[in-house]
Amino acid sequence: MNKPIIIVAGEPNSIFFEIYFKALNYKKYKSPLILIASLKLLKLQMKKMKIKKKIRSLELSKLNKYKLNNNYINLINVNFNQSKPFDKISKKSNNYIAKSFDVALNILKKKISNKFVNGPISKKYFLNKNDLGITEYLAKRTKSRKYAMLIYNEELSVCPLTTHLPLKQVSKSITKKMIIEKVELINKFFKRYIKRNPKIAITGLNPHCESKHSLNEEEKIIKPTIKYLSKKYKIFGPYAADTIFLKVNRKKYDVILGMYHDQVLTPIKTLYEYDAFNITLGLPFIRISPDHGPNEKMVGKNLSNPQSLVKALTFLDKLK
């Protein structure tokens, strides 16, 4: 039997339940889905969206004893006191989200599963400047020192060297050690789960990979690191970020490793839109997050696209 997929619903006032039910209707999954969320809120939103599906409440202590299938919503309840189906996103949900993560990490630590999905989280309220993103939050919770954000698509994936940093901090954050760690994690992931050694293109930081600045990251950091890594991995570059995503260029590679968040996430989202998802590499389990946020403006409208969640669940469903 396939191990279950553990799902933290995340921000209660988001589009997650909508896309979750759409993903359930889209296809059947062999792996049982275990949802960690508020039973009260789930019922409120199901009534609002006119969704009828039976809910099976699970006890955490008996999780290994259940014979699970997806004919029901397999739910572990985490209390959240909200009287309306949807409300404004605020810090009121912080404790609920933290408890949901606690439950999920407890299950994953016990090896009941190695597959984890979390719904959208408001970084502004939940992280409150304590962590750069949920990637870093989970790395800290699992004491993982080496980690990477991989936006995965079967044709092309991207990895930002730095994640949610202000641009003025990017340059001084780029190091040879960081580039090596990200490449090692990407290669390990592809070998284990995609069954091949990936071809990785690395971008420069500056326009056209040129800089008159005394630091000149391309010459002093990026080029020497690529030369060092090329002895062991299929590494190429550095390439100018404004041309590496041209079709004739990008089709040569499995992954493009960029120096900062929007340098690679903007083109990948433009190219594939919802046909991609965020995998955190380096954790003791595979963590995936659909590639969108809470999308507060779309809440309750039943117009949101579930494709990224469908892709995420389909990918995890294939894993043993």
Secondary structure, DSSP 8 states (H G I E B T S, - for coil): ----EEEE---SSSSHHHHHHHHHHH---SS-EEEEE-HHHHHHHHHHTT----EEE--GGGGGG----TTSEEEEE-----SSS-----GGGHHHHHHHHHHHHHHHHTTS-SEEEE----IIIIITTSSSSHHHHHHHHTT-SS-EEEEE-SS-EEEESS-S--HHHHHHH--HHHHHHHHHHHHHHIIIII-S--EEEEE-SSGGG---SSS-HIIIIIHHHHHHHTTTSEEEEEE-TTTTTSHHHHTT-SEEEESSHHHHHHHHHHHHTTS-EEEEETSSSEEEEESS---GGGTTSS----HHHHHHHHHHHT--
